[in-house]
Amino acid sequence: MSRIPRRYAVHLHMSGGQTETVHFSTLEAFQQWYGGVLTASAPDAFVNVPIGDMEDEYLVVRPNGVIGIHVEPKFNALDE
């Protein structure tokens, strides 16, 4: 029996050494955001990163400031 992740934690590693974590409900939602916003925007323009379950709240980053992304499936029923 395969498990299905409840959501995905996306860790954005920034050029200044910070790591920010945001959540997406599905992998497809992350892929749509990544392909439509992060890679399609100008490298020095600000883009909105949805924080997760909170509506109308965003993390604002520049695409050239993101040097790495780690996508982690979350299977637990309770928030950490």
N, C-alpha and C positions, 0 to 999 in steps of 0.2 A: 504494500500500500504506500503510495507516494504522498508526501506531505505537500501542502500548498502554502506558500508564505502568506501571512496576513498583510504584510506591507514590506516595503524595501527602504532601508536606511542608506542614504547616499552621503558619503563623506567627501566633501570638497576640500582638497589640500591646496592652500593658497600660497602664493609666492613669498609672503612674509613669514611663513612658518605656522600660520594658524590652520586649524582644521574645523570646518563647520559641518554640522550634520543636519540634513533635511530628510523628510520622509515622503515617499510616493506610495499610493495605494496599489499600483500595479507596475510591472516592469515596462509595459507598453506606455504608460503615462510618463515614466522617466525618459524613455526613448523618444517620445514625441517632443517633450520639453527640450531634451538635449539636441535633437536634430533641428528643431524649429526655432529655438531661441539662442542657445549657447554657441553653436557652430555657425549659425546663419548671420549673427550680428557682427558688427565691426569690432575688432579686438580691443579697442580702447573705449567703446561705448558701455554705458551701464545697462545691465540686464536684470530682470527680476527673477529670483529663485523662490518658488512657493515653499513656505516653511513646512507645510504638511497639512494637517487636519484643520488648521486655523484659516478661515477665509479672510481674504483681503489683508493678509500679513505676508511680507516678502523680505527676503534677504537680497540686498542689491550688491552685485559684484561686476567686475569687468572681466570679460572672457579671457583676456591675456593674463589675468591674475590667478586663474585656476590652472595649477600645474599638474594636478592629478585628481582622479576620481575613483573611489572605491564603492562599489554597490554591494550591499549585504542584505540577503533575505532575512526577514524576521518572522519566526514561526510562533513565538510565544503569544499567549492570550492576553497577558498583562503588560502594560507599559513599564519600561525600566526606569 
